Each structure stands twice: as structure tokens, then as C-alpha cells.
Amino acid sequence: MPLDRSLPDDVHQSAEELRSALKEHGITLPSLGVDLPGFAGVYGVSLVALGNCNAATARRLAEVLRTAAAR
């Protein structure tokens, strides 16, 4: 897979789109945001940091992904 060389605005928009989509399924990843060190890296790859979540949130996310994959 090629490196994603998203512009800063793109990565912020991507993070917000993901936050919104997760919210539609009742899922909140409190640490979701933009990985700022990614902007300073050698490759200049903009990353969305998913962060941490509790076990219940991880199970809910897995459930939503499995349901979507079955469609």
C-alpha cells in the first residue's frame, strides 16, 4: 500500500469523519485525533491516531465492523 501523503487539512477532516461515523454507532474513541509527530517525520505522512479505548468500546467496535463485513 502506498504512503498516504494527505495534507494537514485532509487528515483533520478524516479524523472528524471517522469520529462522526463511530458516533452514529454509539462508539466514542476519546483519544481519536491527529498524530502530530507524523507531520515532523522524515516521510511527512499524516496519520490519524485512534488512541486508547476501554474493553467495552473495543468489543462494540469489533461488533460493528463484523456486522458491516457481513453485508
C-alpha positions in Angstrom: 0.0 0.0 0.0 1.5 3.4 -0.9 2.1 6.0 1.7 -0.8 8.4 2.3 0.6 11.9 1.8 -2.5 13.7 3.0 -2.4 17.4 3.6 -2.9 18.6 7.2 -6.5 19.7 6.5 -7.2 16.3 4.9 -6.1 14.4 8.0 -8.1 16.6 10.3 -11.2 16.1 8.1 -10.5 12.3 8.0 -10.4 12.2 11.8 -13.6 14.2 12.1 -15.3 11.9 9.5 -14.2 8.8 11.5 -15.4 10.4 14.8 -18.8 11.1 13.2 -19.2 7.7 11.7 -18.3 6.0 15.0 -20.8 8.2 16.9 -23.5 7.0 14.6 -22.9 3.6 16.1 -22.7 4.8 19.6 -18.9 4.5 19.7 -16.5 7.1 21.1 -12.8 6.9 21.0 -11.8 9.7 23.4 -8.2 9.9 22.2 -9.0 10.0 18.4 -7.2 12.8 16.7 -4.3 13.8 14.5 -0.9 12.3 15.2 1.2 15.5 15.4 4.6 13.8 15.3 3.7 12.4 11.9 4.0 15.9 10.5 7.6 16.1 11.6 8.6 12.7 10.4 11.0 12.1 7.5 8.3 10.8 5.2 5.8 13.5 6.0 3.0 11.0 6.4 -0.1 12.5 8.1 -1.7 9.9 10.5 -5.0 9.7 12.4 -4.3 8.5 15.9 -7.0 6.2 17.1 -5.8 6.3 20.7 -7.0 4.1 23.5 -10.4 2.8 24.5 -11.8 0.5 27.1 -12.7 -3.1 26.6 -16.4 -2.5 26.1 -15.7 0.1 23.4 -13.3 -2.3 21.7 -16.0 -5.1 21.7 -18.6 -2.7 20.3 -16.3 -1.5 17.5 -15.5 -5.2 16.6 -19.2 -6.0 16.6 -20.0 -3.0 14.2 -17.1 -4.0 11.9 -18.2 -7.6 11.8 -21.8 -6.7 11.0 -20.6 -4.3 8.2 -18.3 -7.0 6.8 -21.2 -9.5 6.6 -23.3 -7.2 4.3 
